C-alpha cells in the first residue's frame, strides 16, 4: 500500500519536532523512499564559518543527494531544514543577507516531492529570552505554484523527463 505524500511530509515534521525538542535546533534531515517502499532517514548537518562556504556546501550536498537518490532508486523524499524567512512581508529595498534583516523570522521548512507533486509547510522557531526554544503551530500544507532552489528536482525520474 502506497502511503500518501502528505503522510511522508508529516513523518519528517514529527522527526524534526522530536529533534528540536531535544536539542533546540535541527540538522537538515531527509526521509526518502525507494521504488520498493523502503524508507531511510539521513541527517546532513550544515556547518560553515560563513555564508559563502555554506552556500557552496549546500550545492555540493544537493549533488550528493541527487546521486544517492539515483543509486537507491528513490521515488520520493521529504526534507526538513532550518531557515530564515521574511514571510509575505518581503522588503524590496533590503540588499543584505537575510539572516541580518531586522524583521527576519527563524523557521523550519518542510518539503516533500515525488516528481509530480511538491508539498510544503513550515513552523516558526520561537526563542524566548531566557527560556527554552519551541516551535509555533504547523502551517497549512500547501502546493506552491512555483518551486525553485538547489534542493528541488533531485529525483532521477524527474530529471529524466526534461
N, C-alpha and C positions, 0 to 999 in steps of 0.2 A: 504494500500500500504506500503510495506516494504522499508524503506529508506536505501540506501547502507551504509555499514560500514564506508566508507570514508566520507560520509556526517556527521556521528556521530563524527568522528575524527575532522572534520573541525568545528563542533559546539563547541567542547571543546577547540579548538585552539582560536576561536573568544572570547569565555568566558574568557579564560586566558589572552588574549591580552587586553581585557577591564579592567580586574582586575589589570594587570601590569601597564597599562597606568595611572590608578588612584593612585596606591599605590607604584609603583616602585619595586614590588615583587609580588609573588603569594603564596597563601597557596595551598597545594595539593588539587586538585578538581577533582571530578568524575561526569560523567553523565552516568546513567545506564538506561537500558530499559528492561521492563518485557515482558513476552510472549504475553501480550495484546497490546504491542506497546506503553505503557505509559512510559514516561521518567521522571526521577527525577535527581536532582543535589544535591550533598553533598560536603561540604568543610571540609577537615580534616587537620587542622594545625599541623605541627610537630615542637614542641618547646622543646628543651632539652639542658641541660647545657654542655653536651659533646657527643662525637661520640658514645660511648658505650651505653649511655642512649638512644640516638636517634635510634641506631640500634635495641635495644630491643623494643622500642615503635613501630618501623616500622613493626617488626614481629607481635606484638600484633595487630596493625592496619590491617595488611593483613588478620589475622584470623578473625577479626571483619567484614571486608568487605566480606570475604567468607561467613560468617554466614548471613549477611544482604542480600547478593545476593541469598542465598538459601531461606531465609524467603520470599523474594519478587519475586521469580521465575524469576530472571534476566537471560536474554538470551544473552546480550551483554553489553559492557561498554566501555567508553573512559576515560582516566585519563591524567591530566597534572601535572607536578611536576618540581620544580627547581632542578638542579643537577650540579655537576662538571664533566667535561669531558676533556680528552686529545685528543679526536678525533681519527684519524688514526695514530697519531704520538706517540704511546704508548712507554713509557720509561721502558724497561725491568729491568734496574738496580735500579730503584727507589723503595724504600721499605716503604716510609712514607705514611701518609694519603693523599688521592687525593686532598683534599681541601688545602693542603700546597704545592703542586707541583708548582714550579715557572712558568710552562707553561700551567697550567690548564686554562680552559675556563668555564665560567658560562653559563648555558643554561636552557631552558625549554624543557623538553622531553614530547612528546605527544604520547600516545599509545591507540590503540583500539583493542578489542578482542571479537570475537563471538564464540569461542570454535573451530572454523575451520580455520579462517583467523585471522592473527595478523598483524596490521599496525603500523608503527612508523614514526615520523617526529620530528624535533626539530627546535628551534630558539635560536640563541646566544643572551645572555644578554650583552648589551654594557653599561658600566657605565663610561662615560667621567668625567674626573676630573672637579669638579665644575659645572657639567651640569646634566640635567635630564636623568636618565637611559632610554634606549629604546631597542627595540628588533630588531635583524637582520632579514634578509629575511627568510621565511619559507623554510626549506629544502624540497627536494622531499619526497613525501610519499612513503614508501617502505615496502616490506615484508621481514623482516630479515630471513635468512635461519635457524637461531637457536635463541631461546628465553629462557632466564633464569632470575631468580630473584624472590623475595618474592611477588611481585605484579602481577605475571602471574599465569595462571591456577586457577583463582578464581571462575569460573563459576561452578555451581553444575553439569551441563551436561558434561562439560569437564572432571571433576574428575571421574564421574561415568563410563566413557569409559576405565578407566585404567584396 
